[in-house]
Amino acid sequence: MNAKRNRGLTEEAATIAIDQACRMLRLPTIRGQFLDLAEAASREQMSYRGFLAELLLSECDDRARRRSERRIKAAGFPREKSLRAFDYDANPNIDAATINTLATCEWVRKGHPLCLIGDSGTGKSHLLIALGTEAAMKGYRVKYVLATKLVNELVEAADEKVLAKTIARYGRVDLLCIDELGYMELDRRGAELLFQVLTEREEKNSVAIASNESFGGWTKTFTDPRLCAAIVDRITFGGNIIETGTDSYRLAQTKAQAERVNAG
């Protein structure tokens, strides 16, 4: 409207000019929404400043969303999990207030660790991924990895003489999520390499671990008692420990579904 009055552009010419300018300035959201926002501004008799604010805020919001999506993708989560989808009623061992506090990611900001301990099917991997996703949405760099995959990668890096670079890469992320620790026994070399990663992150960046073994059972994974004790110390000092229990709600859901089918 202003362009037409000052420069003699028709509405069509003004629309083309805005489209071209948005391309040059790399403003895809404004380019896609300015017509709808302009119509809404006209209906609502919005001021020029108000209309400009709406345009710029739309672009900012969309850029923030895309950055969040990129961080979540870069984290490498195997599947989508959210805290909203977690069934607290199915597992009374987990306190919703505690999880909601963790969702603020203050512990990530402070570089504190988190341990989720419980049997298979009790929700620890769900919570690990969901809390990692919350951290990524809040701007933190997150990486998810299975414990065995991480150890194998470290062993290969050591063989290829690039161990320092690999450890540094895992050390740079704000939150390292290690899943399924305790499912397999690690030899001394693998355990020592994992210890190096944890040491690199100690009191600087957060690590979150999900394990099906209580700390007392970690000697099955880390067969050297002294190394095992050192690793437990690294990932519990100043951190949060969530025990998800022993009753699998996945198994309970499967049984309940089977009962409903049989009853029908």
C-alpha positions, 0 to 999 in steps of 0.5 A: 500500500505504501509502495503504491503511494510512494513509488506508483507501483501497482498491487501486483508489481508490489507483490512481485517486488516483495517476493523478489526482495524476500528471495534476495534477503533470504526471508522465506517465511515472510515471502510465504505469509506476507499476503495473508498477513497484509490482508489481516492487517488491513482487516484489523486496521493494524498500524504500519509498525504493527504489521512490520512487527508481525512480519518479522516475528513470523520470520524469527519464530519460523527460524527458531523452529527450523533450528530446533528441528535441525538440532533434533535431527543432528542428535540422532534419536532413533525415534520420536518420543515426547514427555507429553506422550509418557504415561505416568499412570502406567509407571507410578515409580516415576514422579511427574514433578521431577521429570517436569523439573528436568524438562527445564534443562537447568541440569544441562546448563549446569553440566550435571549428569542424569541416570535412568535405571530400570528394567526393560519396558519401564520407560527409561529410553522414552524419558532419555529421548524425550528429555534429550529432545527438550534440551535440543528444543531449548538450544542445546547441542545433543547427541544420542548413541547406544553404549555398544555403538559408542564403544565400537566407534571409540575402538575403531578411532583408536585403531585408526589413530583418530581417538583424540578427535573422536573424544573431542567431538563427543566432548563438545556436545552439551548433552550426551545421551548414552542408551542401553548401558549394561546390556553387554559386557565390555572388555577392559579396552572398551571400558577405558575408552568410554571412561575417557569420554566421560572424563572429558565431559566431567563437570563441563557438559552433561551426560544422561545414561539409561541402564537396565542394571543397578549400579551394583550390577555394573561390574557385569559390564565393567569387569574391572572393579576399580574402573567400574567405581570410577565410572559410576563416580563420574556419572553420579556426582552432583547428578540426578538418579531416576529409578524406573522400577522393574515392572514392564508397562510395555508387557502389561499393555501387551497382556491387557490388549491380548485379554481384550482380544480374547474377551471379544 
